[in-house]
Each structure stands twice: as structure tokens, then as C-alpha cells.
Amino acid sequence: MSGRPFLQIPGPTLVPERVTRAMSQSIIDHRGPKFAALVHECLAGLKGVFQSEKGQIVVYPGSGTGAWEACLVNTLSPGDRVLACVNGHFSTGFARTAAAYGIEVDRLDFPYGAGVSAEQVEQRLSEDTAHQLRAVLVVHNETSTGVTSNVAAIRAALDRARHPALLLVDVVSSLASIDFRVDEWGVDVALTGPQKGLMLPPGLAILAVSDKALHAGEKARCPRAYWDWAPVLERNKRGEFPYTPATSLLFGLRESLAMLNEEGLPNVFKRHARLGEACRRAVGALGLRLLCQKPAEYSNTLTAVLMPAGFDSDAYIAHAWKVLELSLGVGLSEVKGKVFRIGHLGGLNELDLLGGLAGVELTLKSFGVNLRLGAGLAAAEEYLLETIPSR
Ligand SMILES: Cc1ncc(COP(=O)(O)O)c(C=O)c1O
């Protein structure tokens, strides 16, 4: 296929040229001075992206799933109770990982398409007068449903309930795309991977950790060796790791952090909000519905679209690939076959989005869905035209 690939899934995202070039340099000695400088730059840059001056950053070769595990084993012990807010495929996975370590998981369930209700979190915490719950688990942006939960409100719920539980937040598909503030929102562990807002290939597990979480770590008894953050933090002080690190990804990370810094985080958030809204308008103009129920919870990094009745989304996604080599996200777990997901995050611009939306229209039409070609594109373009930022 000529032209660029249309990887319109909600991560991995396309890697910008600058990042690819940075990653293609020769590997350096991971115990040498050049490497130490690279580590210090990456850790400082990540603090900025997590909006955390107070926290510590921990980076492992791994993935978002590994980051769940690192977060849990370093803060909790088998037999501890946690409140897991579950509103989709990934929040289910976070809760299951805790259960796999013998942690007692109290689930607070919400339907696919809904966000986490801070009021319900407050109620559950208020009922726990003995403070048995050690942590609250939340996924900021549920990538399976296109729903962003209000973490600031959840923090306020913990405070109102005067509950000392740790706040552990998955920001895999929101960091560096949707505003997320570790210090201001009192988040104890925020965890992510590199392949979404950070615009890198997959291969890292990245955490921002509060002092409170570090102290919890001293008492935590979950078995851990590779994921133990204590030796990583210790060696990081000297710009080293206790194992051979993913040097190329760190080269890429330094470059992607520089790009985010040049654009400015507030502008990065605005760009995602604008592209997200343009995508939603396109979907609406095509007569399709979103899985996310409340406008205040619409995700600015992806849109999960309900497949019209009588059509299977897995078959449609296979069709979109066959016709145009357009990659769209599948429906996961409870919404398998029922939704397709359009990713609009990372190093994306207006034309990238419009190209993807044109592909969605064309392939839906050729799949047999009744729609007017160009209706979605026109709605997206009109919105983009009304909101052109001064460059
Ligand atoms: C919100 C969320 N959490 C966790 C994960 C798991 O990350 P990984 O696939 O990198 O292990 C994903 C992956 O898409 C995700 O979107």
C-alpha cells in the first residue's frame, strides 16, 4: 500500500518522524555518563507531563499491563482490601490483576459507557468506617468505551469521606492528551505506557509515585522482584537501572517529551479536545451513536461508536482493513462486535483526523450502512473551521 498507514486505533499511535529518528541512533553504554544524562532528562520531562513536582517517576521496560502490576505489588499486601471502580475492559483488567495477588477486591461497577461516579465512591468509603480499604483503583480514560472519569471529583470524594486509601489511577490512554494532575489531585500512583499520548512504540511501563505510596511500599508484602521500585529509584539517582534498560525507547522518549514541551501541555490538551469534538460531530452527522452516555465524560482521545443494528463491528473492522488498510479499534469484552473505536490521540493533526474519518465513511458505506457520503466530513470540517487556532 502506498502512502502512510492509517493506524486509527486508540494506541499504539503513529510515531512522529522526529521520534523515529531519535530512536535510530546507536545504542550507548547504559552505565556511562551519556546514558545518565538521558535518564535524568527523561525523568524530569515525565514529571512535567504528569504535572508532578513532588512525585517520583519509575520507568521499566514493559507495558501498561506491567504498570498495573508494578503499581499494585509495590503498594499492597495479599489480604488487603481495595475498592476497584470498574466501567469497562481495562478497569476490569486492573481489578483482576489485584485479585491475582491475593488482594481482596470490592468492585464498584458501572455500565460500559458510564464514568465512575464520585458520589458512589464517597458512599462506599464512608461506609468503611474501619478504614479497611487500602486503595481506590480507577481508570481515568476507559479506552474500551471512550469515557473519561473525573479524577479530581474522586479525590474530593476521598477527602470528604476522610478516608486514607491510596488513589491508584491508570492514565494509559489519557496522559499527555487529556489534562491530568498528579499533585493537585492527590494521586498516589499514576501509571501509563508510552504508546499513546507519548507517541512512542510500545515497550515501557511508566509510573508517577507519591510519598504516601512510597511509604506504603515499605510495608507492602506482595511478592516482587523485577517490579520492585525501590532498587530502580535507588539506581536512578545515579542515572542507572538495576537491569539493561530500553535505551532506544528512552532516546525516543526524550524527543517526544521535547515535542510536547515545544507545543506546551495546555495546547496539547486543546488539540486533543478539538479533534475529539470534530470526530464526535462527524459520527453524529452520520446518524451514528456514541457508547459514552454523558457529554461531560466524552473522551478526547478516542470515540467508541455503536454499530447500527444488524451489523457486526468485528466484521466491519475487518472490512475497513481489507478495503482501505484502515485500522480501527475493536469492541472489547461486553461490547465485542457492538462498537468500533476511532483513535484520535498522539501526534495527530486535522488532516490526519479527516483522512481517517473519510475512511470510516467510505468503508461503512461499502459495508452496507445507510449513510450520506461526506456528511460526517462536512460536520467535522465545519467545526474545525470555526475553531482554527492561530498558528
Ligand atoms: C486504559 C488502559 N489500561 C491498560 C492498558 C494495557 O496496556 P498494555 O496493552 O500496554 O499492556 C491499556 C491498553 O490499551 C489501556 O488502554
Ligand as a Chemical Component Dictionary entry (heavy atoms), coordinates in Angstrom:
data_LIG
# 
_chem_comp.id                   LIG 
_chem_comp.type                 NON-POLYMER 
_chem_comp.pdbx_formal_charge   0 
_chem_comp.three_letter_code    LIG 
# 
loop_
_chem_comp_atom.comp_id 
_chem_comp_atom.atom_id 
_chem_comp_atom.alt_atom_id 
_chem_comp_atom.type_symbol 
_chem_comp_atom.charge 
_chem_comp_atom.model_Cartn_x 
_chem_comp_atom.model_Cartn_y 
_chem_comp_atom.model_Cartn_z 
_chem_comp_atom.pdbx_ordinal 
LIG C1 C1 C 0 -6.576 2.206  29.857 1  
LIG C2 C2 C 0 -5.628 1.095  29.564 2  
LIG N1 N1 N 0 -5.039 0.457  30.573 3  
LIG C3 C3 C 0 -4.173 -0.540 30.372 4  
LIG C4 C4 C 0 -3.850 -0.953 29.103 5  
LIG C5 C5 C 0 -2.908 -2.079 28.925 6  
LIG O1 O1 O 0 -1.727 -1.589 28.378 7  
LIG P1 P1 P 0 -0.764 -2.524 27.523 8  
LIG O2 O2 O 0 -1.565 -3.031 26.386 9  
LIG O3 O3 O 0 0.348  -1.583 27.131 10 
LIG O4 O4 O 0 -0.291 -3.602 28.416 11 
LIG C6 C6 C 0 -4.428 -0.320 28.010 12 
LIG C7 C7 C 0 -4.113 -0.723 26.638 13 
LIG O5 O5 O 0 -4.644 -0.248 25.684 14 
LIG C8 C8 C 0 -5.334 0.734  28.247 15 
LIG O6 O6 O 0 -5.910 1.386  27.226 16 
# 
loop_
_chem_comp_bond.comp_id 
_chem_comp_bond.atom_id_1 
_chem_comp_bond.atom_id_2 
_chem_comp_bond.value_order 
_chem_comp_bond.pdbx_ordinal 
LIG C1 C2 SING 1  
LIG C2 N1 SING 2  
LIG C2 C8 DOUB 3  
LIG N1 C3 DOUB 4  
LIG C3 C4 SING 5  
LIG C4 C5 SING 6  
LIG C4 C6 DOUB 7  
LIG C5 O1 SING 8  
LIG O1 P1 SING 9  
LIG P1 O2 DOUB 10 
LIG P1 O3 SING 11 
LIG P1 O4 SING 12 
LIG C6 C7 SING 13 
LIG C6 C8 SING 14 
LIG C7 O5 DOUB 15 
LIG C8 O6 SING 16 
# 
